[in-house]
Amino acid sequence: MDLAAVRTFVAAADAGQFQDAATALSITQQAVSKRIAALEKDLQVRLFTRTARGAHLTVDGQALLPHARELIRVAERADASVRPGRRALRIDVHSRRIAPAVLLQEFHRTDPRIELDVVTLLDADVHAATAAVEAGTIDATFHAVTVPARQLPRAIRTARVIDEHHELLVGPRHALADAGSVTPAQLVEHRIWMPGLATGTEWAGYYDELAAAFGLTIDVTGPVFGSEALMAEIAGSPHLATFIGERTRYLWPDSYDLRRIPVRDPAPVYPMSLIWRDDNPHPALSSLRDYLSSRRRTTTSDENVWMPKWGAWQ
């Protein structure tokens, strides 16, 4: 069904005059008549009775009118779903607990009028997430970029926006529970438990490089029962510990008495980038990039930090 004809039919039904409908639509009265005639021919019914006092809906016209209005509403929703600036900005944060989700929520607080569609491509590493950006499934994603820019797809752009420092999460009976901070050297004799760390992902590569750099034992064995089960195990153990980002959000019962201890001297930093298509015209994407740039915690040359070798590529 021709949507222009449907819109003309609704305008004429509301106005009761073809001339008034023409004025509302900024077309000629002749164009209104032609569109209505074409719609009547297509439907094989008369929609209006023309009189000296105007145009009145026939029984068939009255039956069509609510459906015509719904067709227009559906068309407007379809248009809004894809038109930049009218649809929600679709961003992948991988997990709603980690720093990208926290920053995205803070960005939304600065301007709640910006519509966001926050998704979590949980099984997607940087390559799969970048492919989703390239395909237009999502507008942007947060990931560590582990290859030089020249190896990325031509349309893809990246900007390093997060330098996430680490904390050690331990229970109250752990030997380091009362420490104000710890160094990587102090962790050599302790088991860092990170079950389910997927082999081949950029984060698994990061922890492999971190472990090799400082002689750490990062144990990825065991079934994955979720973060709540992990925290329960750590709370009850004098030996287990795990790494979390400083902005990672976790909640646990007060009885667990878990401790978040900053890792320093050097401070391991996990660099993350925003990844997007350079031809994406969504205005909220530019606003998000500007906000993330203003909030980035930059690492100065005199800070004692450690990054993986690919950190400089982002």
N, C-alpha and C positions, 0 to 999 in steps of 0.2 A: 504494500500500500504506500502510495506517495505521501511522505510526511508533510511536504509543503501543502498538498491538497487537504490533508487532515487538519493542519493548523489553520488553513483558510476556512474550512468548514466550521471549526470551533469558534473562530473569530466572528464569522457571519452569524452563527447561532447566538453568540453573546450579544452582538450589536443589534441584531434584528434588521439590519440594512446592509446591503452589499457595499454601498458607498462608505458607510462608517467602518466596515471591515477593511476596505481598501485603504482608508486613512490610517487605521491602526497598524496595518502591515506594511505601509509605505509602498503600495503597488497601485495599479489602476483598477477601476471598477471592472473593466473588461477582463483583466487578469483574474480577478476574483470569480467572475462568471465562468471563465474557461476552466479554472481549477475545479469548481464545484461540478460543472458539467462532466469533466473527465472522471471525477470520483463517482458520480451517479452512473455513468456509463460502465465503469469498472464493477460497481456493485449491482448494477442492473435494477436499481430502485430510484425513486424520486426522494430527495432529502429535504427539499424546500417547496413550499407553495408560494409563488410570487404574487403579490397583490400591490395595489397602489400605496398601501400603508407600509409595505416592507416585505420581508421574507420570513415566513413562519415554518417551523419544522413540521414535517409530516410525521406520521407514526413511526416510519422507518428511521427518519432523522432523529427522533427522540430516543429510539432504541440504540442508535449508533453513538450518540453524544457521550455517554459516560466512558465507553470504550475508547473513543477518540481522545478524550482527555487523558486516559491512562496511557495510551500510546505516546502522547507528547511527554508525559512525565517520565516514562521509561527511556525515551530518546534523550531527554535532558540528563537523566542519571547516567546513561551510557557515555554521553559526551563528557560529563564531569569526571567520570572514572578514569579517563585517559588524558584529558587536557591539562597540560602543565599549569600549576597554580590553582587548579580547581580540584584535583584529586589529592589524596593523601600522599605524602612522601614516604616511600617504602624502604625501610632501612633494616638490614640484618645486623644483629648484635651478638650472634652465636649463643650467648647465654644471658639471661636477664639478671644474673648476679654480678657480672663483672663490670669493669670500668666503662666500656662503651655504653652499656645500658644506663649507668649512673649519669654519665655526661649527657646522654640523649634526653634523659628526664630533666636535667637541669636546663638544657637548651629549650625544652618545651615550656618550662616555667617562665622563661624570659619573654615568651610570646605564645600564650595558650591558643591563639587563633590559628597557628600553624598546625595543620592536621598531619599526624604521623601514623604510619602503619608499621609498628615494630614487630619484626619477625625473628625467629631463631632457626637458622639452618644448622641444626645441631650436628649433623653428620658431614657437614661441608668443611673441608680444609680450604686453604687460600686459593687453590686451583679451582675447586668446585664453586666457591663463592664468587671468584672473579668471572667464571663462565656464566654464572647467573646474572651478574651485572652486565656483562657483554650482551647477553641474550635479552636483557630488559625485564627479566623476572623481578629484579629488585633495582632500586635506584642507586644504592651504595651498600657497602659492607665494611666492617672493621676487621682487619687481619694483619698479621706480621707478613711483610713482603720479603721473601727470602731469595729473590733473584733480582738482578739489575733491571732497570726500567726498559732497556732495549729488548729484553726477553719477554716482556708482557705484550698482550695483544695491542695492536696499533691504536685502537679507540680508548684504551684504558689509561686513566690517570690515577696517581696516588699522591698522598701527602701524609707525612708522619705527624700524627696528632696526639699520641699518648706515649709517654715514657713511664710505664708502670713499675714502681718499686715493689719489692717483695717483703712479706712478713712470714715469720715462722709461727704456725699454729700448734700449740701444745696443751696438754692437760695439766692440772695442778700438781701432779706427782712427777712430772718430767724434770730431769736434772737442770734444764734451762728455764724452768717456769718462772723464776723470779728475776731473770735477767732483763735489764732495761733495753738492751739491744744485743745482737750476736753478730759475729763475723762468719764468713764462709769457712774460715779455718777452724772455728769452734764446732762446726757441724760435721767434721770429717768422721768422727766416731759415732755419729747418731744416724739412725735409720729415718730417711725421709720417705714416707709412704704416699704414693700417688697412684692408686689402682685404676686401671682402665685408661692409662695414658696411651692413646692410639698411635701405634707405630706408623711412621711415614708422614705424620702431620707436622706443621711448622712448630707447634708447641712441644711435640716430642723431640724434635731436632734441637730446640732451644735447651731443654733440660738435659739432653745427652751432652751438649756442648758445655753447659754449666757444670755438670758432674765431672766431666773430663778436666775442666779447667781447675777445679778445686779439690778433686779427689773425693767427691761426695758419693754416698750410696743412695740412689733414688730407686726405690722398690716399686715396680708397677704391677706386681703379681696380685692375684686374688680377684674374686668376683666383684662387680660394681653394684652396690645396693643403694647408691645415691649419696648425696652430700650429708644428709641427716644421719645415716648410718656411719659414715666416715667420722663425723664429729663425735658420735657416741663412742666409737672405738678409741679415738684419740683421748677423749675425756677420761676414760677408765684405764689408760695405759701409762706406765712410767717410762716407756721407751719410744712410742710412736710419735711422729711429728709430720706435718705436711707444709707445703708452701701455698700461700694465697697472695693475691695482689692486694696492695694497700687499700684500694677502693672496692674490693670485692665485698658484696653484702652477704652476711650470714647472720642467722638468728639461731640461738640455742637456749635450752633451759638454764636458768641461773645455777642450778645444781651442778652443771658441767664445769663451771669455773674455768673455761678455756682462756688461754692467754695469746694475744697477738703481739709478736715481738719483731720489731724492725730488724732487717738484715743490712749491715753496714760494713764499710771498710774492707773491701769495696761493696757497694750496694748493687746487687744484680738488678738489671733493668730490662724489662720486656718491652721492646718498641712495637707499637701498633700504628697502622696507617688506615686512613679512609681511602676506599677504592671506589671510583665512579667512572662513568663514560664521559668523555670530553664534550660530546654533543647532546648531553642531557640538559634540556632547557628549563627544568623545574626551578622556579625562583627560590623555593625553600632550600634547595640543595646549596645554593650560593650562601644563603644565610647560615646554614649549618656549618659550612666550611669556614666562614669568617668567625663564627663562635668558637669552633674547635681550635682555630689558630690562636685566638685571644686567650684561650684557657690552657694552652699547652704548657706544661712544666718543662722548660728547657734545661738541659744539662750543661753546666758551664765547664770550662776546661780545668778548673781547679777542684771540681768535685771528684771524689774517689768512687767511681762507678765501674761496673763491668757490663758489657753488652756482647752478644754473639757477633761473629764476624760479619754477618749480613745486616747488622743494625745500621751500618753506614750507608747501605743501599737505599734506605727508605727516605 
